Amino acid sequence: MNPSDTTPSFPSRLPNVGTTVFTVMSALATEHQAINLGQGFPDFPCDRKLIANVNDAMLADHNQYPPMLGIKELRDGIAQKIKGLYGHQYDPDSEITITAGGTQGILTAILACVRPGDEVVIIEPAYDSYRPSIELAGGKTIAVSLEVIRNEQGQVASYEIPWEALANAIHSKTRLIIINTPHNPTGMVWKRTDLDRLADLVKDTSALILSDEVYEHMVYDGASHYSVASHPLLAARSFLISSFGKTYHVTGWKVGYVAAPPTLSKEFRKVHQFNVFTVNTPMQYGLASYLTDASHYLNLPAFYQAKRDFFRAGLSHTGFTLLPSPGTYFQCVDYSALNIPQAKFNEADFCKWLTTQVGVAAIPVSAFYDQATESGVIRFCFAKQEQTLSNALQRLQSL
């Protein structure tokens, strides 16, 4: 008898969850030696100074458990950064917690405040961790979809916040509303007036906000990122999530933070201490030192805008319809006008064909919905070396 045949069965906590599309497409890209513009990570190195900072911390014997909420130097630096950028003063001792990346911060915030039966509103297409995290907490996901704006030819031209649907989704059972700006996967960016409208929707409710702002330093064309921290009414009821992995090109380090008012942080930390307890010590010291130089994040918009503009210029010589990309390091395109039979494929099949036959991997935007919503739009990541983008464009321009 196979020993595995005697393993007791049990009901799955996530019966509808399988392997993520990112894992599937990355494996397919590797198998077919395709250029991977699917999963959102850079293919260029981080600053060697940051590596040196971490190395110095290890040599200085910062290798044991740090405080549960994170080392003071890093929390102080985060508080100073947020104050400088958004004008809100978080107390580093009672309102800032270092997390094992943005995703752990999201899960922990949801587990901290959502009880069985509570409703959580999300806006689709949405980052794929939101819904499973809500399910693990026993909550009920209420999804509203971004409004799809099409051009005269029928291709997707942009997305807009579904204010009427969002207002109708919020009521007495709403425990949490999750927003994401700059938005993955569409690249859209919330404006100050959008925060005002959200504040108006929740002002007479007990709903909390989880604001996923991991792409906060990737906003282009001279525009500003409007954080919930910049809006006093929202800051008072929000978990603010951000990520050093995205900001400093070290996604594999999995270090982020959550800023929230004391009452929210207290509940967050109750879960956090039994979830991961704390986060890699030498990397915290390395990041704390690196964070003292604001130019490392203030220069990021120009750095990524140059990559975006280079990539968009190359895509303009293809049959793709380019959607706006005011933020993140993602570029969405509508492929339905391509003069090829494959333009009739659904998004997932088109991405598989693009990977195996053209040699460039992308992600179907339909994968960011619970019920696959087809619009003929796929997402590329341009957080790559110029040569990588150039090679990918050469292949895409054959379409």
N, C-alpha and C positions, 0 to 999 in steps of 0.2 A: 504493500500500500504506500502511495506517495504521502509523506508526512503532511504536505499541504492540504490533503483531503480531510485531515482531522482538525484543521483550523476552524474554530467556531465562527459562524457568520454573525453579523450585526447590521442594523440599519445604518446606512450612510448618512452623515450629517450634511453632505452636499451631493445628493443623488444625481443632480443634473450637471455636475461639473466634470469636465474631462480635461485633456491636455490643452493648454492655451494655444491660440492661433499663433502667438509669437514663437513658441517652441516648435510648432509644426512647420512654420515657414522658415525658421532659421535652420532646422534640420534639413529641409528640402533644399535650401540654398547651399548648404555644405555638400549634400549628396551630388548636386549638379554643378558645383563650382560656380554658382551664381554670385553676383555682387549683392551683398545683403543690405538693402535700404529699407528693410522691414522693421526689425526690432530697434527700439530707440536707444542706441548707445553710440558714443564716438569711437572711431577707429584710429584716433590720434592720441598721443600720450598726454598726460597731465603735466603741469609745471614741475620740473625737477626740484624746485625749491620746496614744494609741498612734500615730495618724497623725502627730502633731506630733513624737513621738520619732523616727520614721523620717525625717521631713523634716529634723530637726536633724542626724541622722547623715549625711544626704546633703550638707547644707550644710557639715558639718565635714570633708568630703572622705573619708568612709568609703565609698569607691566602687570600690576595687580588690579583688583576691582576698583573702579572709580565710584564716586557717589551714585546712588540710584538715579538721581535726576540729571546727572551729567556733571562734568568738572566745572567749577565756578568760572574759570577763565573763558571757556567756550560760551557758557550762558551769558556772561557779561558782554562778550563780543556780539552775540546775537541781539541782545537787548539794545546795544548801542547802534547796531546796523538798522534795526527796525525803526528806532527813534529817528535816525537820520533820514531814512527813506520815506517813512510814512507818518511821522509825527506822533506816534503813540508810544508811551513809555510802559513797557512790560517790566515787572519786577523779576529779575533773573532767578531769585530764590523761590518765589511762589507761583510764577506764571510761565516758566520756560522749562521744557523737559527735552533732553537729547534722546533720540529714538534710533532704532536700527533701520534707518531709511524711512522714506515717506509712507510706504505701504504698511509698515508696522504701526506707524503713527495713526494711519487711517483706521486700521482694524481695532487698535486699542481705544481710540476715541469712540468708535461705534459700540464696542463692548461695554464701555464705561457708562454710556447714557441710554442705550436702547434696550428695552425689556421686551419679553415676549408679547406680541400683539401691537407694539408701537409701530407707527408708520414712518417710513423714511422716504423722502422725496429725492429722486435723482433725475438728472437731465441726460437723456440719451441722444447721440452715442456717448457712452460713458466708459471710463477706465474700468477694466474688467475685474478689479478687486472689490468694487463697491458692493455689488449685489451679493456675492458669497459672504462678505463680512457681515452684511445685514442679516443674512440667513443664519449664520453662526450665532448671532445675538438673539435669534428668535423673532426678529422684526419682520415687517411686511414692506416690501419695496413698492413704492408708487412711482412709476416712470412716466415722465412727460418727454416728448421728443422735440428737439430743435426744429424750428420751421425751416423747410428747405425752399430756398429761393432759386427759381430757374430762369434762364435767359430765354430769348425769343425762339431759339432753336430747340429748347427743351432740356439742355444740359444744366446740371447743378451749378449755380453761380456763387452762392454763399449760404450761410446759415444765420438764423436770428433766434434770440431767446424767446420762448413761447410764453409770453407774459400771461395771457388769458388762461391757458392750460395750467400754468404754474399757480396762479391765484386760485383756481378751482381745486387744485390738489391739496391745498393747505387748509387744515381745519383742526379741531380739538384733539384728534388722535395723532397729529403730526408731532413727532418727537425731534426729528432732525431733517435738515435740508442740506444736501451735498451740492456744492458748486465747485467749478473747476475753471480757473482763469490764470494764465492763458490755457486754452482748452485743448486737451488731447482727446480725439484725434484731429479736430477740424482746424485748429490754430486760431480760432476766434478769440477775441479779447474783450472782457467786460470793461465798460466805461464807468465813469463816476455816476452818471445818471442811472446806470443799471443798478449800482449799489443802493442808490436812493430809492429806486422802485422796490428792490428787495426789502429794504428796511421798512418801507410803507406796508408791504404785505405781512410782515411778521410782528410789527410793533405791538399789536393787541393780542398776540398769541404767546404760548410758552415754547414755541419751536426754537431749537438750537440750530446753529449753522456749522457745518464742516466745510472749510474753504481750502481746497487743494490748490496750492500755489507753487508747485515745485518748479514751474517754468517762469517764475517771477522776473528773472533777469534776461528773459528772451522776448522782448517787446520792441518792435521796429518802427522805422520811419519817423523817429522823433516822438512817438507816443509814450505815454507813461503807463506803468502797471498800477492799477488801483486795487490795493489790498483791503481786505476787511479791516485790517489794523488802522487804515486811514479813515475809517467811518466809525465814530464813537458808538453809535447805536448798535451797529453790527459787531464791533469788537467786544462789546459787553456780553454777547451770547455766542461767540464763535470759538471754534478750534481752528487755528491757523496752522497749516501743514506746509513745510518746505523741506528741501533736500540739498545737501552738499554734493551728493553724487551728480546731480544734474548741473549744478553751478560750476563745479571745479573739474568736470570730466573724469570723475572717479565713481561711476555707477556701481562698480563691484565692491566698494567699501561699505555701502549700505549704512550711511550715517545721515540722519535728518533731525528735524526738531518739530515740536508742537508748542505753540504759544497760545495761552488761553487764560481767562480770568481765574482768580484763586479757587473759586468753588468748582469750576470745571477741571482745573489742573489737579485739584485734590482727588477727584474721582478718577481722572485719567491715570494718575500715579498709582492708585490702588490696583488697577489692572496691570499697568506697565511693570510693576515690581514682581509680579508673578508670571509675566509673559516672557520678557527677556531679562528682567531685573535691571540691566545696565548695558552699556555699549562700549566697544573696543577702546581701551584706554589710550594707547599711544596715538591712535588716529585722532582722538579728541584733542590731545595736546597739539598735534601737528596742525589741525584745522584751526584751533584757537590762535595760534601764532600767525597763520596765513591770513586769517580774517582781519587782522589789524591793518592790512593794506587794502583799503576799499577799492583801489583801482582794479583788483582782480575780478570784482563783480560789476563795477561800473563800466568797464570796457567790454563786457560780454555782449551787449546788444549790437555794437558795431562789428564785433568778431563774427557773430552768427548771421548778421544781416548780409555781410559780404558773401557768405556761403549760400544763403537763400537766394540772393540776387544772381549769383553765378549759376545756380541750379535752375532757377526760373528762366533765365535767358536761354539756357540749353533746351529746356522743355518747350520753349516757344517754337522750336523747330520740329516739333512732333505734332501728332494729331490729337494730343491730349488737350482738354479744356482746363486751364489752371484756375483753381479757386484762390481767393485771397489767403495770404499767410501772414497776418499781422503779429503773430506770436508763436512760441514754441520752436522746436527745430524740425517741424513736420510740414510737408507740402502735400495737400490733397489735390487730386486731379479727377476729372470726369473722363472716362475712356469711351463713352457710348458713341462718340462721333468718329471714332477710328474707322477707316475704310478697310476693315478686315472682318472675316466671319466671327472671330473670337470676341468682337465687340458686343456680341449678343449673349456672351456667357454671363452667369451670375458673378458677383464680385470674388467669391472664394475661388471659383474655377478659373476666372481670369488671372488671378494672382498666381495660381499654380502653373497655368500655361506660361505666364510671363517669366516665372522662375525657371521652369524646365526648358522652355524653347527660346526665350530671348536672353536669359541669363541675368535677370535683375529681379530681386525679391522685393515685394511690397506687401502691405497688409490691407485686407478688405475692410472698409469702414462698417460694413454690415456686421462684422464680428463684435462691434462695440454696442450692439443692441441685444437684448435678451431674446427677442423674436427677430430673426434676421430680416432687416429692412433693406431692400435692394434699391439703390439709387444710381448705380454705375460709377461709384466713387471709390478710389483706393488711396492709400496713404504711403508716401515715401518719407524716409528720414534723411535730412541733409547734414546731420552732424558727422560729417566724414571729411577726410582729406580731399583737397581739390582734385588730386589725381584719381581717387576713387569715384568722385562725382563725374569727372570727365569720362572715365571708362564706362560708367553706367549710362551717361547721356549718349555716348557713341552707339551703344546697343539700342537704346530706346528710340533714337532718331531713325532707326531702320523701320519703325512701324509706320 
